[in-house]
Amino acid sequence: MTDNTVSDEKGAVDQLPVQALEKYFAAHIEGFRGPLQVSKFSGGQSNPTFRLETPGGSYVLRRQPPGKLLKSAHAVDREFRVMGALADSDVPVPRVLHLCEDRELIGSMFYVMEYCQGRIFWDAALPELDNTQRSAFYEEMNRVLAALHSVDIEAAGLSDYGKPGNYFERQFERWQGQYRASELEPIAAMDQLIDWLGGHLPPDDGRVALVHGDYRLDNIMFHPTEPRAIAVLDWELSTLGHPFADLAYQCMQLRMPADSGNISGLMGVDRKALGIPSESEYVARYCERRGIDGIDNWAFYLAFSFFRLAAIIQGVAKRAQDGNASSKSAARLGAFVDPLAQLALDVIEKEY
C-alpha cells in the first residue's frame, strides 16, 4: 500500500484491539514481534485497510467492515485465496501471510499480507510523468491484464472460484439485486438501464478467465522508479468470469470525467498529446496479446460496466447511511449513481 495513512479514529471501522492482535500475530505469523503500531489507510471505500508497523517490519491488515453486510460483499477470504493462488504467476500480487476467520477477535474477518513499497497513481492522466513514461505505464497495465486473463485456472487451484454459466447474466442478476437492496430513492436512469441490459444480455461465448473485478490504475502498485507493476491490489470482486468485463471496466473508467468520486477518468483529455493510447489502441493491444481478432458487443460491455459501478457505489452510499462505511467521503458517492447511469445510456444511444 502507499504511505497515504491516517491515525486511528473513533469510528468502529477505524479501531483495532492492538494488544489482542500483538498476542494473536505472535502465535500465527512467523517472525512477528511487537510492539505494534496501527494506522488506517485513508483511501478506499470498501474493506478498511490498515498499516501495521513493528520493529521487524511492516504489514497490511485488510478487514471486512463491521455491521450487517450485503450477501457475498466484502469477501476478504476470497481476496486472500486468490492472491495466494497467484503467488507464482505472471500477475504481481502481495505475499499473503494469514487469514483470520474468527470474527470475535476484531469484530470481523480479516487477513494480513506483506507491505509493498512502491507508487500508486491516482490521476489517470499521470501528470507526474512524461509522455514516454505514460506510454510505458499504460503498456504495463495492458500486459498485466492480459497475463491475468491467461492464468491457467485449473493449475492455480481456482476451478471452483466462480459459478458456471453465462457470466453477464449471473453478474446482472447479482448487481441488480444488490442495487435494489441498497436503493435509497428511485433513479429513473438506473431503472431504464436495468431494463435495457436485461433485454440485451449477450449469449455465452464460452470465454472463462480469472477476472479482477475492479481493475484500474489506483489498484496497481508500481515499482518505485520503473514502469513495472509489483502488486495488483483489492481483489474482493474477483471471480471466474468473462475477460472482456475487466477490459471494458477499465476503458469505462477512462471515459469518465477527471474527478468522478474515487475514480479518475480521461474525458476530454487529448490522450495523444500525453502519450496515452486511445481506447481503440488499448483494446487492440490487449487483443494482440490474447490472440483475439476483435471484440463484438463492445457497447454492451461498456454499458454493463457503468451499471455495475453504479450499483457498487449505491451500496457504499447505503453503508454510509447505515453508519458502517470505511471512508468519510462515502456518503457523497451516492450522487454519482445517476450520472453513471446517464453515461451508460449515452453509450447505448451512440454506439450500440
C-alpha positions, 0 to 999 in steps of 0.5 A: 500500500502507499504511505497515504495513512491516517491515525486511528479514529473513533469510528468502529471501522477505524479501531483495532484491539492492538494488544489482542492482535500483538498476542494473536500475530505472535502465535500465527505469523512467523517472525512477528514481534511487537510492539505494534503500531496501527494506522488506517489507510485513508483511501478506499471505500470498501474493506478498511485497510490498515498499516501495521508497523513493528520493529521487524517490519511492516504489514497490511491488515485488510478487514471486512467492515463491521455491521450487517453486510450485503450477501457475498460483499466484502469477501476478504477470504476470497481476496486472500485465496486468490492472491495466494493462488497467484503467488507464482504467476505472471500477475504481481500480487502481495505475499499473503501471510494469514487469514483470520476467520474468527470474527470475535477477535476484531469484530470481523474477518480479516487477513494480513499480507506483506507491505509493498513499497512502491507508487500508486497513481491516482490521476489517470492522466499521470501528470507526474510523468512524461509522455514516454513514461505514460506510454510505458505505464499504460503498456504495463497495465495492458500486459498485466491484464492480459497475463491475468486473463491467461492464468491457467485456472485449473493449475492455480487451484481456482476451478471452483472460484466462480459459478458456471454459466453465462457470466453477464447474466449471473453478474446482472442478476447479482448487481441488480439485486444488490442495487435494489437492496441498497436503493435509497430513492428511485433513479429513473436512469438506473431503472431504464438501464436495468431494463435495457441490459436485461433485454440485451444480455449477450449469449455465452461465448464460452470465454472463462478467465480469472477476472479482477473485478475492479481493475484500474490504475489506483489498484496497481502498485508500481515499482518505485522508479520503473514502469513495472507493476509489483502488486495488483491490489483489492481483489474482493470482486474477483471471480471466474468470469468473462475477460472482456468485463475487466477490459471494458471496466477499465476503458469505462473508467477512462471515459469518465470525467477527471474527478468522478468520486474515487475514480479518475477518468480521461474525458476530454483529455487529448490522450495523444498529446500525453502519450496515452493510447486511445481506447481503440489502441488499448483494446487492440493491444490487449487483443494482440496479446490474447490472440483475439481478432476483435471484440463484438458487443463492445457497447454492451460491455461498456454499458454493463460496466457503468451499471455495475459501478453504479450499483457498487457505489449505491451500496457504499452510499447505503453503508454510509447511511447505515453508519458502517462505511470505511471512508468519510467521503462515502456518503457523497458517492451516492450522487454519482449513481445517476450520472453513471447511469446517464453515461451508460445510456449515452453509450447505448444511444451512440454506439450500440 
